[in-house]
C-alpha cells in the first residue's frame, strides 16, 4: 500500500527507527510527530536561513525559528550552526537532505496519483524553471502547454536547486546546463549542445573573426557564478597562455547582454541559447578564437508513471524518440 510504504520511508530514512514495526504501531508513532516539521527542515536546508525558509513557506520568521527549535528536539541534534543570519547544516542535516527531498517528492506523487488530470479543463499552475539565458526555451514550452491546456496557469522561474524542486513538485519542467548526473526520480532529455561565441554591439570595431590577441585586447563582461571566478573560458585561456580583462561582473546573463548592447564590452557566452535576446538587443556574433567544449543542455521532467499530469506532460513535450522537439 503506497500510504504505508511512504510512512515507513519517513520512519526508516528520516526518523531512523527500526524496520519491522507493524503498520498500526507505525501510525501510532507518526501521530506523535508533526510531519509539517519536515517541510520546515527542507525549507531551512534549501534557503540557509530562517528568513528564507519563512518566505518559502509563507510563514513568519518567528514561526520558522520555532519550527527549527522543535526539529532540534525531534532529532536530538542542533541540525544547523549559526553564523550571523546564515545557517550551516550539521553532518546529520546534510545526511537527511537527499532522503527528505525524495520523501517529499513521493508524498506529492502519492497525492497526485489519486487525481485525474484533464488538460481541457484543468486550471493547474505549471512551473517552468530555467537559467535566464534559456528563457526563450521556457517561453516556447509555455506556448506549447497553453495550446494543449487552455485553462492552465503558466509561470517561469529561475533554475536554482531545480532538480530538488522538480522532485518535490514545486517545478514541472526544468532546463539545466552542465549537469550530467540525475536521480532516478527524473528523466533528462538531451537537447542540442550549447556552443560558445562572443557577442558585441552591432557597430563594435572588432572583426567577425578576430585573432586571440585582438579579442583579448578588449574589456569583457562575465557572469559571476559564485564558484571562485572559474569558467570554461578562463580555463581555455589558461591553456592558450592568454589573459583577458574582465571589466564588469554581473549576476545574470540578461544583465551581461544589456551591458554589452550599450558599451564596447565583449560577452562570451552560449550564443545559440542567447540568440533571441541578442537579436532583440541588436547584438552580433563574433567567432571565439579559443577551443572551448560545448555545454551539455538538458530538459528534465519528473518520472512518475502513476501521475496522470506527469504522463500528460511527457507526452505533450516529447516526440516518439523521447527528445524535446524545440525546432
WOVENQUI-V970632 format. One record per backbone hydrogen bond with DSSP energy under -0.5 kcal/mol. NH is the residue of the N-H (numbers start at 1). CO is the residue of the C=O. E is the energy in kcal/mol with one decimal. If there is no record, write none. Layout:
BEGIN
nh=(NH,NH)
co=(CO,CO)
e=(E,E)
END
This chain:
BEGIN
nh=(5,6,7,8,9,10,11,12,13,14,14,15,17,21,26,27,28,29,30,31,32,33,35,37,38,39,39,40,41,42,43,44,45,46,47,48,53,54,55,56,57,58,59,64,65,66,67,68,69,70,71,72,73,74,75,76,77,80,81,83,86,87,88,88,89,90,94,95,96,97,97,98,99,100,101,102,103,104,105,106,107,108,109,110,111,112,113,114,114,115,117,118,119,121,122,126,128,128,129,129,130,134,135,137,138,139,140,141,142,143,144,145,146,147,148,149,151,152,153,154,155,157,162,165,166,167,168,169,169,170,171,172,173,174,175,176,178,179,186,187,189,189,190,191,194,195,197,198,199,200,202,204,210,215,216,217,217,218,218,220,221,222,224,224,225,230,235,236,237,238,239,240,241,241,242,245,246,247,247,248,250,256,257,258,259,260,261,262,263,266,267,268,268,269,269,271,271,272,273,274,275,278,279,280,281,282,282,283,284,286,287,289,290,292,295,297,298,299,300,301,302,303,304,307,308,308,311,312,313,314,315,316,317,318,319,322,325,326)
co=(1,2,3,4,5,6,7,8,9,9,10,10,11,18,22,23,24,25,26,27,29,30,33,34,35,35,36,36,37,38,39,40,41,42,43,44,49,50,51,52,53,54,54,60,61,62,63,64,65,66,67,68,69,70,71,72,72,78,88,86,83,48,81,86,87,79,90,91,92,93,94,94,95,96,97,98,99,100,101,102,103,104,105,106,107,108,109,110,111,112,115,116,117,118,118,153,126,155,127,173,157,131,132,134,134,135,136,137,138,139,140,141,142,143,144,145,119,149,124,152,126,128,159,161,162,163,164,165,166,165,165,127,127,300,129,298,296,177,183,301,187,299,188,297,295,193,269,286,267,284,282,201,207,211,212,213,214,214,215,245,266,248,222,250,223,227,231,232,233,234,235,236,237,238,237,218,244,220,245,220,222,252,253,254,255,256,257,258,260,219,199,221,266,197,267,195,269,195,270,270,272,274,275,276,277,278,279,278,200,198,208,287,288,290,194,191,176,189,174,187,172,185,302,304,115,306,307,308,309,310,311,312,313,314,323,319,317,324)
e=(-2.4,-2.5,-2.4,-2.7,-1.9,-2.2,-2.0,-2.7,-2.8,-0.8,-1.5,-2.3,-2.2,-0.5,-2.7,-2.3,-2.2,-2.3,-2.4,-1.8,-1.4,-1.8,-1.1,-2.0,-1.4,-0.6,-0.6,-1.4,-2.6,-2.2,-2.3,-2.4,-2.3,-2.2,-2.4,-2.5,-2.2,-2.3,-1.9,-2.1,-2.1,-1.4,-2.2,-1.7,-2.4,-2.3,-2.2,-2.1,-2.0,-2.0,-2.2,-2.3,-1.5,-2.3,-2.7,-1.0,-1.2,-2.7,-2.7,-2.9,-1.6,-3.0,-3.2,-0.5,-0.5,-2.8,-2.3,-2.0,-1.8,-0.9,-0.5,-0.6,-0.6,-2.6,-2.3,-2.7,-2.6,-2.6,-1.8,-2.1,-2.3,-2.3,-2.4,-2.7,-2.4,-2.5,-2.1,-0.6,-0.8,-1.6,-0.5,-0.5,-0.6,-1.4,-2.7,-3.0,-0.5,-2.9,-0.5,-3.3,-2.3,-2.3,-1.2,-0.8,-2.0,-2.5,-1.6,-2.2,-2.1,-2.2,-2.3,-2.6,-2.4,-1.6,-1.7,-2.9,-0.6,-1.8,-2.5,-0.5,-2.3,-2.0,-1.8,-2.2,-2.2,-2.4,-2.1,-0.6,-0.9,-1.9,-1.5,-2.6,-1.8,-2.1,-2.5,-2.6,-2.1,-2.4,-1.6,-3.2,-0.5,-3.7,-0.6,-2.8,-2.7,-0.6,-2.1,-2.5,-3.1,-2.3,-1.3,-1.9,-0.6,-2.8,-2.4,-0.7,-0.8,-0.7,-0.8,-2.4,-2.4,-2.3,-0.5,-3.9,-0.6,-1.1,-2.4,-2.2,-2.4,-2.1,-1.8,-2.1,-0.7,-0.7,-2.7,-0.6,-0.7,-1.7,-1.0,-1.5,-2.2,-1.6,-2.4,-2.2,-2.3,-2.1,-2.0,-0.9,-1.3,-1.9,-2.0,-0.5,-0.5,-2.4,-0.6,-0.7,-1.6,-0.8,-0.8,-1.5,-0.8,-3.1,-2.4,-1.9,-1.9,-0.5,-0.9,-3.0,-3.1,-3.6,-2.8,-0.6,-0.9,-0.9,-2.9,-0.5,-2.5,-2.3,-3.2,-2.4,-0.5,-3.1,-0.8,-1.0,-0.5,-0.7,-2.2,-2.0,-2.6,-2.4,-2.2,-2.7,-2.1,-1.1,-1.2,-2.1,-0.7,-1.0)
END
